[in-house]
Amino acid sequence: MSGMAFVVGGLMPYAAAALFLAGMVSRFRAWYKTPQPAKMTLFPAAEGGMWKDVLAETFFFPSLFKGDRVLWGFAWFFHATLAFVFVGHVRVFTGLADRAMLALGMSPETIDSLSAGAGGVAGIVLLATGVLLLVRRLGMTRVREISAFSDYFALLLLLAIIVTGDFMRFGGHFELADTRAWAFSLLTFSPEVPPKPMFLLHILFAQLLFMYIPFSKILHFGGIFFTHALIKRR
């Protein structure tokens, strides 16, 4: 194992996890301690209405739909596919989904075939919608004017993760057994890193994004709960 491979796959995962947790605690603590105005509200919520609105905004983005339906389409498919890919990675690292599907009578070959097909489609959809979001941000004057470096950085980092993931999926650089062995070795604090450049590049970009999330706009998935609690409280 080369020194760089050990740094990326053997040391950075622990640093990324620690920074992510520390950053998340810090952000949520800051939100919780933010002074709030007196009990006056823009949109008084009915009983249980706040959580209904939060869930609706989390899964369907109704406010974005009202403002820009084209952007809503790109963003919704991008986020939905991203959530699907996240679930797929849980299967890759843990094998829990495999055991559940085996218990339902599916064969290992069928599971692998289903995973390959679904993962391939998800990778293509993510890449297409991600590129469209980038083109829109660059091509529309009103969007470009309100875009900061951090907006481009986050999107380009996501695209780098998607591209390297697609290379692994379609280029034969992915070995399920090696990936699971690596994940298990991290849990036992005895990292065994697969010496595969594309795999290392993929997890490098993923870890950079992981560390960046608590300090970026990507954390809107957490801030939405505090925002709605403030403007729609009883």
N, C-alpha and C positions, 0 to 999 in steps of 0.2 A: 504494500500500500504506500503510495507516494505521500509526501508531507502535505501537499495541497488537498489531496483526497481526504486525508484524516481531519484537516481543519474544517473542510466543508461538510463532511458527513459524520465526523466524530466529535467535533467540538462545537461547531455553530448551532446544532440542534438544541443543545442545553442553553447556550447564550440567547438564542432566539426565543425559547420558551420563557426564560427568566425575564427578558426585556418585555415580552408581550404581556405577561402577567403583571409586572410592575407598572407598565404603562396603562393597562386597563384599570387597575386599582386606582391609580392616580387620576385618570380621567373621570371615572365614576364618582370618586370622592370630591373632585372639583365641582362636578355638576350638582351633587347633593348639597354642597355647601354654598352654592351660588345664591346670593340674597334674592328673594322673590318679593314682588310687590304685594300690597294688601290684597285681601280676598276680593278681587274683581277679575272678571274674565271676559274674554271676547266671545266665546261660544259656550254658554252654560250647557253641561252635558246631563242627559237624563240618567236615571239609575242604570249603571252598567254600560252606559254609552261610551265612556272614555276608552275602555278596553276593546270594545267593538270597533271603534275608530282606529285604534292602534293596530289591531290585527288586520283590518282592512287595508290600512296604509302599508303595513309590512309586507303583505302578500300580493296586493293588487295595485298599489300606487295610484289611488284615485285622484289625488291632487295633481300629480304629473299628467294624468290622462286629460284632466280639464284644461291644463295649460298648454300641452304640446303632445298631440296624439302620435305623431311620428316618432318623437323621442321616446314616448311611453312604450311603443312597440319594440324598438330596439332594446331599451333598458329592461323591459319585463322579460323578454326572451333570454337576454344575457344573464340576468340574475337567476332566472328559473333554471337555466342550464348549468350555471355555476353551482347552484344548490345540488343539482343532480350529480354533478362531478364530485362534489364534496362527499356525498353519500357513497359514490363509487370508490373514493379513496379510503373511506372507512372499511370497505370490503377488502381493498388491497392490503391494508396494514393489519387488519385484525382477523379476517376470515370468518367473522360472525355471520355475515350474509350467506357464505358458502354452507355453513353448518345448517342454517335455517332452510336453505333450498334443498340440501341433501335430505333433510328430514321430510320434506314434501315430496320426495321421490325423484328429484331431478338428478341426472348423472353429472359427474365432474366435467365431461366433455360438453354437455349442454350448457352448463354454467359458464364455462370458459368461452364458448361460442356466443352466448348471450352477452357476456361482459364485453367481448371484443367488438361486437356489433354496436351495442349501446354506447360504449366508450368512444368508438370511432365517429358515430353520428354527433355525439355531444361535442367532441373536439372540433369538428367542422363548423357546427352551429356557433360555438363560442368564438372561434376565430373570425367567422363572417360578421357576427354582430359586433365584436370588439373593433374590427377594422372600420365598420360603418360608423360606430360611435366616434372613433378617432377622426374619420373623414368629415363627419358633421361638425366636430369641434374646430377643425382647421378650416373648413369651407364656409361656415356660416358666420358672417361678420358679428352679429349680436352675441353669438356664443363665444367666438374667439376673443371678443373684447372683455368678457367677464371670466375668461379662463386664466388661471395662474400656472406657474411652473409645476406646482404640486399636482394639479389636475392631469397634466400631460405625463408626469412621472409615474403616477399611480396606474394610469391606463397603459402606458408603455411597459411597465413592469408586469402587469397582468398579461399583456400580449406576449411578452417574452416567456412567461410560464406556459401559456397556451401553445405557443409554437414549439418549444422544446418538448412539451408533453405529446404533441402530435407527432413529432419526429420519433419519439420513443414508441408510440402506438403503431405508426405506419412504417417505421424504418427498421423494425426488428431489434430495437435497443432495450426492450422491456422484458424483464424476467420476474414473474410474480414471486417465485420462491426466494430469489435473492433480495427482493424488496422487503418481504416479510421477515427474512432473517436479519436484515439491517434494522428494521423497526424493533424487533425483539431484543437485539443486541444493545440498542440504546436504553431500553428499559432495565437491562441488567448491568448497565454502565460498563460494557465491554464492547465498544463499537466495532463492527465488522462492515466496512464500507465497500460496496461493489465498485471495482475499478473501471467504471464505464463513464466516459466523458459526458455523454448526453444526460445520463442520470444525475451526475454531479452538477451539471449546469442547471438542470431542472430544479433540483432541491436548493441550489444556491439562490436562484431567483425567488423561489417560494419562501425561503427563510427571510430574505430581504423584505418581501411583502409582509410577512408575518410580523416582523419587527417594526415595520412602518405603520401598520394599521392603527395602533393606539394614538398616534400623533398626527393622523391624517383625516381627511373628510370621509374616508372609507368607513369610519366609525359611526356614520349616520345611522347604521342599524341599531346602535345602542342609544344614541341621542334622541331618537324618535320617541322613546318612552318618556323621557324627561320633558321634551317639548310639549307633547300632548297633555301630560299631567299639569303643565303650567297654564296652557291656554284653554283647556277644556275641563277644568276642575269645577266641582259643584260649589 
